[in-house]
Amino acid sequence: MRKLLLTTTALMVMAGEGFGADITRPVLKAPPAPLPVASWSGCYVAGGGGYGFWNLDTSLSEIGTLVGSAVTSGGRGWFGTVGGGCDLQVSGSWVIGVFGDYDFGGIRGDITLPLFGLVGHEKLTSAWAVGGRIGYLITPSILTYVSGGYTEARFSGAELFFPTVPPADLALNVPARTYSGWFLGGGFEYNLSWLPGLFWRTEYRLAEYDRRSTDILDTKGGSPTDFTANSKPFVQTIRSELVWRFNWSR
């Protein structure tokens, strides 16, 4: 009987120790799943505005013969822009894409001809561009990139006059014309996290256009004169846009 009592007591002590151990043993939980990282792959639309400068290198020819030396004139002003494109995130932090945009407004300035200081007021009325870009994600929310591609720019016509006081009208004009060329740019794009899908982009862009020869017209009759203006524009812009990405989510 005594042996049975001791055995029962020992079993109760061992059971109590096991039960206590079960109570005090910490409960292990699975680590929380990492938050999904948003992908920059997808398409977007953009809109905004900026400030621009243009320079125009112009020479003058009379019946194919160069008259005087080339002169440089220019203009500056504000413009609006709209556009869109698609991006693809590759190799983790790299982003490549294609895009197109259209600038509108009036970057106003003067065209100066190397003949008795003839001047005409004109403006860059519009420009469009298509191209590609490649960028690197500094952080998951900040993209730095370079861009490049093809562009065309439309310049208004210019009525020519002598810059006297008052100006002397010559009844001559340089008609409106379109230049084609290339552009290079670079900038940053930032995720405005307070609204999913909304981004802010700022970009500097330099465009160089091909030289174009344009007959100077007689304003009264609309017929060409013996003079031809040979012009080559360079345009610099700084633009800031809001970008809406269709597929952005976390």
Backbone bond lengths (Angstrom), bond angles and torsions (degrees), N, CA, C in turn:
res aa  C-N    CA-C-N  psi(-1)  N-CA   C-N-CA  omega(-1)  CA-C   N-CA-C  phi
1 M - - - 1.469 - - 1.518 110.88 -
2 R 1.332 112.49 -39.31 1.472 117.07 179.77 1.513 110.57 -65.32
3 K 1.394 116.03 -40.43 1.464 118.65 178.08 1.513 111.29 -63.24
4 L 1.300 118.19 -40.16 1.464 121.85 -179.78 1.519 110.94 -63.75
5 L 1.332 116.75 -39.39 1.462 121.30 179.19 1.510 111.30 -65.10
6 L 1.359 116.42 -44.36 1.471 119.56 178.93 1.520 111.38 -64.40
7 T 1.318 115.44 -40.63 1.479 118.90 -179.59 1.521 110.47 -64.80
8 T 1.326 116.45 -42.64 1.474 119.42 179.33 1.520 111.61 -63.79
9 T 1.336 116.25 -39.61 1.474 120.47 179.18 1.513 111.23 -63.86
10 A 1.341 115.75 -43.87 1.471 119.82 -179.93 1.514 111.30 -62.34
11 L 1.334 116.63 -41.90 1.466 120.02 179.10 1.520 110.85 -64.40
12 M 1.324 118.20 -38.54 1.466 120.69 178.72 1.521 111.66 -65.78
13 V 1.347 116.44 -39.68 1.480 119.69 178.15 1.520 110.76 -63.36
14 M 1.343 115.98 -44.72 1.467 120.16 -179.33 1.528 110.16 -64.06
15 A 1.308 117.18 -41.63 1.468 119.65 178.72 1.518 111.13 -63.61
16 G 1.370 115.81 -39.06 1.461 119.15 178.66 1.502 112.60 -64.21
17 E 1.330 116.06 -40.80 1.475 119.17 177.51 1.506 111.16 -62.93
18 G 1.356 116.67 -41.46 1.467 118.78 179.02 1.512 112.18 -64.70
19 F 1.346 116.81 -40.30 1.459 120.82 -179.90 1.532 111.30 -65.27
20 G 1.363 114.37 -40.88 1.465 118.33 178.15 1.505 111.98 -64.60
21 A 1.324 115.40 -38.06 1.468 118.76 179.03 1.506 110.69 -64.23
22 D 1.375 115.77 -38.36 1.470 118.54 178.91 1.513 111.05 -64.13
23 I 1.343 116.76 -34.08 1.464 119.47 -178.55 1.515 111.91 -70.88
24 T 1.342 116.96 -41.70 1.465 120.63 -173.59 1.525 113.39 -86.95
25 R 1.330 119.63 -11.82 1.466 120.81 -177.91 1.533 109.46 -67.33
26 P 1.341 118.99 127.25 1.475 120.75 -179.52 1.521 111.70 -64.81
27 V 1.326 114.90 145.94 1.458 120.89 179.19 1.534 108.25 -90.97
28 L 1.313 117.28 120.75 1.463 122.24 -179.24 1.518 110.32 -86.43
29 K 1.349 115.32 131.12 1.461 120.66 179.12 1.530 109.33 -112.28
30 A 1.308 115.27 150.64 1.472 120.11 176.92 1.522 109.36 -68.22
31 P 1.342 117.77 140.61 1.476 119.99 178.40 1.518 110.50 -60.96
32 P 1.357 117.77 147.66 1.470 120.03 -179.77 1.520 110.67 -63.37
33 A 1.309 116.10 145.02 1.465 120.66 178.96 1.524 109.43 -67.73
34 P 1.330 118.21 138.89 1.467 120.07 179.13 1.518 111.00 -64.51
35 L 1.352 115.32 147.02 1.449 119.96 177.67 1.521 110.05 -65.35
36 P 1.326 117.66 139.07 1.473 119.20 178.85 1.518 110.88 -64.41
37 V 1.335 117.15 140.07 1.459 122.92 178.75 1.514 108.46 -93.32
38 A 1.342 116.13 127.43 1.454 120.09 -178.27 1.526 110.56 -68.65
39 S 1.311 116.09 143.66 1.456 122.06 179.62 1.517 109.24 -97.75
40 W 1.346 117.00 142.92 1.453 122.47 176.57 1.528 111.45 -83.90
41 S 1.305 118.38 -0.84 1.457 120.95 178.63 1.523 109.93 -71.67
42 G 1.333 116.61 135.48 1.455 121.05 179.22 1.515 111.64 140.53
43 C 1.324 115.75 -176.31 1.463 121.83 -176.19 1.526 110.98 -113.08
44 Y 1.329 115.97 163.56 1.461 121.21 -174.13 1.523 110.77 -154.47
45 V 1.323 115.60 164.97 1.458 124.29 168.39 1.523 107.24 -122.88
46 A 1.339 116.49 156.27 1.460 120.28 -176.13 1.524 109.74 -146.09
47 G 1.323 115.67 154.43 1.453 121.40 176.43 1.515 110.32 -158.48
48 G 1.335 116.24 147.04 1.459 119.94 -179.41 1.513 111.01 176.75
49 G 1.309 115.91 -143.24 1.455 120.98 -178.30 1.514 110.68 -165.30
50 G 1.334 114.63 -176.94 1.448 118.64 -179.08 1.510 112.29 -175.75
51 Y 1.327 114.42 -170.26 1.459 122.52 -179.03 1.522 107.42 -126.08
52 G 1.347 116.11 141.81 1.455 119.00 -176.00 1.522 113.42 -139.15
53 F 1.337 113.87 160.03 1.462 122.93 176.82 1.530 107.89 -130.20
54 W 1.325 117.79 143.16 1.453 119.34 169.56 1.520 110.14 -135.12
55 N 1.332 114.06 144.86 1.457 122.52 172.88 1.517 108.65 -118.21
56 L 1.323 116.89 144.08 1.456 122.12 -177.44 1.526 108.15 -128.73
57 D 1.337 115.32 110.92 1.469 120.51 174.71 1.525 107.79 -86.92
58 T 1.344 117.17 117.81 1.462 121.15 -171.82 1.525 110.83 -128.83
59 S 1.316 114.49 133.18 1.463 121.56 170.48 1.524 108.04 -120.59
60 L 1.322 116.42 167.14 1.465 121.59 -175.55 1.515 109.25 -128.33
61 S 1.313 115.96 136.29 1.466 121.54 177.29 1.523 109.27 -122.72
62 E 1.348 115.78 144.84 1.460 122.15 174.03 1.523 108.29 -120.76
63 I 1.321 115.41 110.93 1.469 123.16 -176.60 1.529 109.49 51.63
64 G 1.338 116.36 46.72 1.454 122.30 176.26 1.510 115.45 83.15
65 T 1.337 119.09 -3.61 1.456 122.71 -179.57 1.522 110.15 -103.60
66 L 1.337 116.38 128.45 1.456 120.98 -178.00 1.514 110.52 -64.07
67 V 1.330 116.05 134.92 1.460 122.24 179.89 1.522 108.10 -116.09
68 G 1.327 118.34 114.77 1.452 122.07 178.04 1.520 112.60 69.73
69 S 1.326 115.84 -172.45 1.464 122.85 -179.13 1.526 110.01 -99.72
70 A 1.330 116.16 156.04 1.458 120.98 178.84 1.529 110.30 -66.07
71 V 1.310 116.59 145.87 1.459 122.64 177.90 1.529 108.43 -125.18
72 T 1.326 115.26 157.99 1.461 121.39 -179.83 1.515 109.44 -116.62
73 S 1.321 115.89 128.92 1.459 121.99 175.04 1.524 107.52 -127.92
74 G 1.330 117.17 179.96 1.453 117.07 -176.73 1.501 114.12 -171.39
75 G 1.349 114.33 -178.20 1.449 121.31 179.62 1.516 110.58 -156.23
76 R 1.324 115.28 171.83 1.464 121.36 -179.95 1.515 109.27 -155.51
77 G 1.330 116.52 156.89 1.450 119.32 178.22 1.514 112.17 165.10
78 W 1.343 115.13 -175.90 1.464 123.08 -176.64 1.512 110.72 -95.89
79 F 1.332 115.86 157.74 1.460 121.32 177.28 1.517 109.46 -151.52
80 G 1.343 115.75 160.40 1.455 122.16 172.60 1.512 109.79 -107.87
81 T 1.318 116.74 160.94 1.460 120.49 -178.44 1.517 110.96 -147.71
82 V 1.338 116.33 144.24 1.462 123.57 172.54 1.520 107.80 -134.38
83 G 1.327 116.64 154.13 1.456 118.70 -179.58 1.514 111.98 -175.94
84 G 1.321 114.68 -172.34 1.452 121.38 179.28 1.510 110.30 -169.74
85 G 1.329 115.83 170.98 1.450 119.57 -179.94 1.516 111.50 -179.44
86 C 1.322 115.18 -174.04 1.459 122.50 178.83 1.525 109.17 -138.51
87 D 1.332 115.94 142.72 1.464 122.77 179.89 1.524 110.36 -122.52
88 L 1.333 114.79 158.40 1.456 122.17 174.78 1.517 108.29 -136.87
89 Q 1.348 117.04 121.44 1.453 121.22 177.34 1.526 109.05 -85.82
90 V 1.324 116.06 124.77 1.465 121.43 -177.14 1.523 109.16 -129.30
91 S 1.315 116.73 153.59 1.469 123.16 175.49 1.519 112.64 49.75
92 G 1.307 116.95 40.76 1.454 120.53 174.72 1.508 114.31 82.18
93 S 1.336 117.17 -77.62 1.459 120.88 -171.99 1.528 114.15 -106.92
94 W 1.306 119.03 2.83 1.464 121.67 -179.55 1.520 110.55 -98.72
95 V 1.353 115.01 141.47 1.463 121.46 179.71 1.527 108.27 -130.53
96 I 1.327 117.15 129.90 1.461 121.93 174.31 1.518 108.08 -121.46
97 G 1.340 117.33 152.66 1.457 119.02 -177.83 1.512 113.25 -164.50
98 V 1.313 114.99 170.50 1.460 123.58 173.93 1.527 107.47 -124.99
99 F 1.340 116.57 153.86 1.455 119.70 -177.49 1.520 110.44 -158.73
100 G 1.307 114.99 167.55 1.453 122.98 171.94 1.510 109.40 -147.57
101 D 1.331 117.24 148.67 1.464 119.60 177.48 1.524 110.85 -150.22
102 Y 1.321 114.71 163.48 1.457 122.70 -178.04 1.525 108.37 -133.75
103 D 1.331 116.35 125.37 1.464 122.65 178.04 1.526 109.46 -103.31
104 F 1.314 116.84 140.01 1.466 121.23 179.75 1.520 108.88 -139.06
105 G 1.327 115.61 154.72 1.456 119.82 -179.48 1.514 110.39 141.04
106 G 1.296 115.96 -144.71 1.449 119.85 -177.93 1.510 112.00 -155.20
107 I 1.327 116.60 94.44 1.465 120.46 173.81 1.523 106.18 -87.36
108 R 1.312 116.46 100.49 1.456 122.59 -168.17 1.525 112.15 -87.69
109 G 1.326 114.99 148.93 1.456 120.86 177.31 1.508 111.23 -171.61
110 D 1.324 116.22 -159.25 1.467 123.05 -177.89 1.519 110.52 -127.88
111 I 1.334 115.49 148.66 1.446 121.90 165.60 1.527 106.79 -106.82
112 T 1.317 115.92 131.12 1.464 121.36 -179.09 1.519 108.60 -117.69
113 L 1.334 116.60 131.95 1.465 121.77 -179.63 1.524 109.60 -107.68
114 P 1.335 116.96 140.75 1.469 120.55 -178.09 1.527 112.49 -78.49
115 L 1.327 117.36 54.31 1.459 122.38 176.65 1.515 107.89 -143.88
116 F 1.332 116.38 99.03 1.454 122.87 -179.02 1.531 112.41 58.02
117 G 1.339 116.39 23.59 1.460 119.93 177.33 1.503 114.68 69.29
118 L 1.321 118.57 34.45 1.460 121.29 177.99 1.524 110.57 -62.18
119 V 1.330 116.32 138.94 1.456 122.25 -176.76 1.525 109.27 -133.30
120 G 1.331 116.02 149.12 1.460 121.28 172.96 1.515 110.04 -145.29
121 H 1.340 116.58 140.53 1.465 120.59 177.83 1.532 109.29 -84.08
122 E 1.314 117.05 129.08 1.455 120.36 175.83 1.517 109.73 -146.52
123 K 1.338 114.97 172.60 1.467 119.14 -179.56 1.518 110.31 -146.77
124 L 1.324 113.75 154.33 1.458 122.20 171.25 1.521 106.64 -83.31
125 T 1.341 116.03 105.32 1.466 119.88 -172.00 1.523 113.24 -85.31
126 S 1.336 118.05 -31.23 1.457 119.69 -178.40 1.522 109.72 -162.31
127 A 1.329 115.21 161.67 1.467 121.55 176.15 1.523 107.74 -157.36
128 W 1.321 116.12 147.96 1.460 119.20 173.82 1.521 108.70 -134.23
129 A 1.322 115.14 157.01 1.460 120.54 -176.26 1.521 109.63 -147.75
130 V 1.325 116.02 146.22 1.463 122.85 170.44 1.519 107.04 -132.42
131 G 1.326 116.28 143.75 1.463 117.90 -178.24 1.513 111.78 -177.51
132 G 1.310 113.98 -162.17 1.453 120.99 -179.96 1.518 110.66 -133.48
133 R 1.309 114.94 169.19 1.462 119.72 177.19 1.523 109.09 -147.25
134 I 1.324 114.56 156.47 1.454 121.56 174.38 1.524 107.40 -135.90
135 G 1.337 115.81 133.67 1.456 119.30 -175.08 1.509 112.76 -140.23
136 Y 1.331 114.39 168.87 1.461 122.25 179.95 1.518 108.50 -129.89
137 L 1.338 116.36 135.61 1.455 121.93 -179.98 1.529 109.60 -82.73
138 I 1.333 116.53 106.20 1.463 121.35 175.30 1.527 109.66 -63.75
139 T 1.318 115.62 -42.66 1.457 124.19 170.59 1.533 105.54 -134.62
140 P 1.338 118.14 170.55 1.467 117.50 177.27 1.521 114.24 -58.88
141 S 1.348 117.75 -16.59 1.460 121.31 -176.63 1.517 114.54 -108.95
142 I 1.344 119.09 -6.11 1.464 121.52 -175.64 1.519 109.36 -126.89
143 L 1.329 115.26 122.57 1.459 122.10 178.80 1.525 109.61 -112.91
144 T 1.328 117.67 128.83 1.458 121.68 170.08 1.520 107.60 -109.32
145 Y 1.348 117.29 142.12 1.454 119.05 -170.96 1.528 111.95 -152.22
146 V 1.324 115.56 163.35 1.459 123.77 169.56 1.521 107.12 -121.21
147 S 1.348 116.21 151.71 1.455 121.10 -176.91 1.524 109.77 -138.18
148 G 1.319 115.81 164.62 1.453 120.81 178.22 1.510 110.60 -172.71
149 G 1.351 116.23 160.28 1.454 119.09 179.18 1.515 112.67 164.33
150 Y 1.332 115.11 -155.62 1.468 124.35 -175.33 1.521 109.50 -102.93
151 T 1.346 116.06 146.21 1.462 119.91 -179.42 1.523 110.78 -148.36
152 E 1.336 116.34 154.15 1.460 123.47 171.71 1.523 108.90 -131.88
153 A 1.337 115.60 145.61 1.463 121.24 -178.87 1.518 109.64 -132.08
154 R 1.325 115.82 140.49 1.456 122.82 -178.99 1.521 109.95 -110.19
155 F 1.346 116.02 122.00 1.460 122.27 176.75 1.528 109.32 -106.89
156 S 1.323 116.44 139.95 1.456 121.65 178.70 1.530 110.14 -72.94
157 G 1.311 115.78 166.58 1.456 119.47 173.50 1.517 111.63 -72.69
158 A 1.338 116.14 165.65 1.468 121.32 -178.34 1.524 109.72 -137.45
159 E 1.335 116.41 124.74 1.455 121.95 173.20 1.526 108.58 -80.20
160 L 1.322 116.54 125.54 1.467 120.98 -175.11 1.522 111.34 -87.73
161 F 1.333 115.03 145.44 1.464 120.98 178.71 1.521 109.13 -153.85
162 F 1.336 114.59 161.34 1.460 120.32 170.31 1.526 108.16 -83.76
163 P 1.353 118.48 130.70 1.468 120.47 -177.39 1.526 112.72 -77.21
164 T 1.326 115.63 56.93 1.457 120.61 176.34 1.529 108.56 -94.61
165 V 1.324 116.64 -178.95 1.465 121.17 176.98 1.526 108.30 -120.85
166 P 1.332 119.40 108.74 1.465 126.22 -4.56 1.533 110.58 -74.73
167 P 1.368 118.23 164.41 1.458 120.85 179.64 1.523 111.46 -59.86
168 A 1.341 114.99 143.12 1.460 120.88 179.54 1.521 109.45 -99.38
169 D 1.343 115.34 114.20 1.458 120.73 -179.63 1.526 109.34 -74.40
170 L 1.340 116.24 135.13 1.463 121.14 -176.90 1.521 112.95 -106.65
171 A 1.326 117.93 -1.71 1.468 122.01 -176.44 1.519 111.18 57.48
172 L 1.341 116.21 36.37 1.458 122.68 176.35 1.521 108.74 -127.99
173 N 1.320 116.47 150.15 1.458 118.57 177.34 1.518 111.18 -149.66
174 V 1.334 113.47 153.28 1.462 121.73 170.31 1.519 106.30 -97.71
175 P 1.336 119.68 117.99 1.472 120.71 -175.55 1.530 112.66 -69.75
176 A 1.326 114.36 164.55 1.467 120.37 175.63 1.527 109.66 -61.09
177 R 1.341 115.55 148.20 1.458 119.42 -176.73 1.522 109.39 -153.86
178 T 1.345 114.67 159.92 1.459 122.24 -179.35 1.519 109.25 -119.29
179 Y 1.323 115.89 132.98 1.462 122.19 178.49 1.528 109.11 -110.62
180 S 1.315 116.38 147.45 1.465 121.67 174.86 1.522 109.27 -117.68
181 G 1.349 116.38 152.87 1.461 119.27 -178.46 1.518 111.21 -176.23
182 W 1.321 115.57 -154.33 1.461 122.75 -176.99 1.525 109.44 -130.50
183 F 1.330 115.69 164.50 1.462 119.55 177.31 1.521 110.31 -142.06
184 L 1.336 114.71 155.06 1.454 123.59 171.37 1.527 107.97 -131.62
185 G 1.319 116.43 145.56 1.457 119.36 -178.95 1.511 111.87 -152.57
186 G 1.304 114.62 178.90 1.459 121.20 177.80 1.510 109.83 -168.34
187 G 1.345 115.48 151.02 1.452 117.87 -178.93 1.513 113.08 -175.61
188 F 1.342 114.27 -164.02 1.455 123.27 -178.83 1.529 109.11 -130.28
189 E 1.316 115.35 150.66 1.460 121.37 172.12 1.526 107.72 -132.64
190 Y 1.340 115.41 133.70 1.463 121.18 -171.52 1.522 110.16 -126.16
191 N 1.315 116.64 134.77 1.459 123.30 178.41 1.523 109.91 -79.06
192 L 1.333 116.79 113.79 1.464 121.12 174.06 1.520 107.70 -81.89
193 S 1.313 116.48 91.12 1.460 122.12 -167.96 1.526 113.86 -65.89
194 W 1.337 118.73 -14.97 1.461 119.63 -178.39 1.524 112.59 -72.59
195 L 1.362 117.33 -11.87 1.466 120.37 174.95 1.523 107.90 -141.18
196 P 1.322 118.42 107.69 1.461 120.67 -177.03 1.527 111.99 -55.43
197 G 1.327 116.05 130.24 1.453 121.88 178.80 1.504 114.55 97.48
198 L 1.345 118.35 -12.79 1.461 121.07 -177.10 1.528 110.40 -98.30
199 F 1.341 116.36 129.66 1.458 123.22 -178.56 1.520 109.22 -130.01
200 W 1.324 114.77 163.29 1.464 121.81 177.40 1.516 107.95 -126.75
201 R 1.344 116.17 126.64 1.462 122.00 -176.68 1.527 110.53 -123.14
202 T 1.334 116.15 137.40 1.464 122.45 174.26 1.520 108.28 -130.42
203 E 1.352 116.08 132.05 1.464 119.99 -173.84 1.531 111.51 -143.34
204 Y 1.324 115.28 138.21 1.472 121.97 169.14 1.525 107.65 -98.13
205 R 1.345 116.66 140.51 1.457 120.42 -178.42 1.527 110.98 -141.03
206 L 1.323 116.18 136.53 1.462 123.60 175.45 1.513 108.31 -117.96
207 A 1.342 116.48 127.76 1.459 121.85 178.80 1.524 109.69 -122.27
208 E 1.321 115.87 135.00 1.467 122.00 174.71 1.524 108.06 -119.47
209 Y 1.340 115.81 129.58 1.459 120.79 -175.99 1.528 111.00 -111.12
210 D 1.317 114.63 156.67 1.466 120.44 -179.91 1.523 110.45 -69.63
211 R 1.332 114.86 152.15 1.463 120.08 175.96 1.525 109.59 -70.80
212 R 1.330 115.58 139.85 1.460 120.82 -179.86 1.514 110.52 -134.37
213 S 1.330 115.30 138.34 1.466 122.01 177.25 1.520 109.62 -98.84
214 T 1.339 116.71 130.29 1.459 122.58 -177.23 1.517 109.55 -131.23
215 D 1.321 116.54 127.30 1.465 120.62 177.93 1.519 110.45 -67.83
216 I 1.334 116.11 134.60 1.451 121.18 173.30 1.524 108.08 -80.06
217 L 1.345 116.26 130.28 1.456 121.12 -172.65 1.522 111.49 -102.50
218 D 1.330 114.33 152.51 1.460 122.24 169.73 1.518 107.14 -80.88
219 T 1.310 117.17 116.75 1.455 120.76 -174.31 1.523 111.92 -61.78
220 K 1.309 118.16 -37.50 1.467 121.05 -175.76 1.528 111.49 -69.89
221 G 1.339 116.18 -46.19 1.461 118.26 -177.22 1.516 113.61 -98.79
222 G 1.345 117.88 -16.22 1.451 121.26 -178.26 1.509 114.37 74.69
223 S 1.326 117.78 10.22 1.462 121.23 -178.20 1.523 110.24 -94.85
224 P 1.338 117.71 152.40 1.471 120.25 178.50 1.525 111.40 -66.53
225 T 1.323 114.97 147.89 1.454 121.49 173.09 1.528 108.84 -96.35
226 D 1.316 115.83 -172.12 1.475 119.63 177.46 1.521 112.46 -81.08
227 F 1.350 117.28 -3.09 1.459 120.60 -174.58 1.530 111.12 -103.01
228 T 1.333 114.44 145.83 1.460 121.99 178.86 1.523 109.23 -132.13
229 A 1.338 116.02 131.48 1.466 121.25 175.73 1.529 108.72 -94.44
230 N 1.343 115.79 128.81 1.465 121.85 179.64 1.530 107.92 -112.92
231 S 1.331 115.81 109.35 1.463 119.65 -170.30 1.525 111.78 -124.38
232 K 1.344 114.86 147.87 1.472 122.80 177.03 1.517 108.09 -135.94
233 P 1.333 118.32 113.08 1.473 120.54 -178.24 1.537 112.63 -91.11
234 F 1.325 114.18 151.17 1.466 123.99 167.95 1.526 106.54 -127.87
235 V 1.329 117.00 132.29 1.458 120.78 -176.16 1.527 109.14 -127.89
236 Q 1.337 116.01 132.93 1.462 122.41 173.54 1.529 108.71 -120.49
237 T 1.326 116.26 135.00 1.458 120.77 179.23 1.521 110.61 -135.72
238 I 1.315 114.62 150.63 1.462 123.02 169.43 1.516 106.18 -124.11
239 R 1.333 116.47 118.87 1.459 121.28 -174.67 1.521 111.39 -123.05
240 S 1.327 115.28 148.48 1.454 121.77 177.06 1.526 107.72 -133.29
241 E 1.344 116.52 128.94 1.458 120.54 -172.69 1.522 111.42 -136.88
242 L 1.313 115.32 151.42 1.459 122.09 166.10 1.520 108.09 -93.01
243 V 1.330 116.08 135.57 1.461 122.53 -175.99 1.527 108.74 -119.80
244 W 1.325 116.28 132.52 1.462 120.46 176.44 1.520 108.85 -114.03
245 R 1.336 115.88 116.72 1.466 122.12 179.55 1.525 108.98 -96.71
246 F 1.341 115.37 126.40 1.460 120.24 -173.09 1.523 112.81 -66.38
247 N 1.341 117.36 -39.31 1.459 120.31 -168.90 1.525 113.82 -100.53
248 W 1.330 117.90 12.13 1.459 118.82 -172.70 1.513 110.89 -73.37
249 S 1.343 116.53 127.34 1.468 121.52 176.55 1.502 108.76 -160.81
250 R 1.321 116.08 160.75 1.470 122.09 176.26 1.515 109.89 -123.82
